[in-house]
Amino acid sequence: MCGVAFHRCGSACSGVLSGESRDRGAVAVEFALIFPVFLFMILFMLDAGRYLTVQMALNNAAEVGARSVAESTDATVSTTQVLQSLPDSIVRLSTMDAGAGVTSVSTSQFVCPINSENFYAIDPNTGIYGPNPDGNCTDLGTASGTSCSTVLANYRAMARVYVSFKWITPIGLIINLANPQDVGPGNSIYFDRNADDTTIIEGKAKLLCLN
């Protein structure tokens, strides 16, 4: 009886089985196509969140430095205050290095004329003539005896903080399919990466000198 019943279902049963096989194959193909995109989006969101967190922390540290310079504090003391305001955890989040700390952070302090943004010069890295707000600023790290208390009225104190940022999104897999000149350094922060898949995040702040 069982044999008769199986014989009677015949092609109908085999059709159901073949349909299920096709469905499983389609699901496998869809997963193979969607998973890389899904993974890329997850990594991209992680990178974006890390970048914004580090950027805000650097901006805050730069504000501490600019305030210190505005009060005519010695550049060495200002640097110490900047580094103390920046947690080691932020540096580790940025560099993805568990042993990193604020010693990996670079800082600089300046005093600048009120219209420093209107200063034009040739960029030594690109050779392009354009706005260079640091071109007529005075670096307090090299200018001995200069501070907010010695400059003219309406000068501003400026502090800059830099740290290396390690990307985890494998953007190189996509960039290889594009023209590097279209998405290379200078065109986008995200694509401004070196061979080690790192870039530099900068925090900058300006305040009027309190003199």
Secondary structure as UniProt FT lines:
FT   HELIX           2..70
FT   TURN            71..72
FT   HELIX           75..84
FT   HELIX           88..95
FT   TURN            98..99
FT   HELIX           102..104
FT   STRAND          106..112
FT   TURN            114..115
FT   HELIX           116..118
FT   STRAND          120..122
FT   TURN            124..126
FT   STRAND          129..131
FT   TURN            133..136
FT   STRAND          138..139
FT   TURN            140..142
FT   TURN            144..145
FT   TURN            148..150
FT   TURN            153..154
FT   STRAND          156..166
FT   HELIX           172..175
FT   TURN            176..177
FT   HELIX           180..183
FT   TURN            185..187
FT   TURN            189..191
FT   TURN            195..196
FT   STRAND          198..208
//
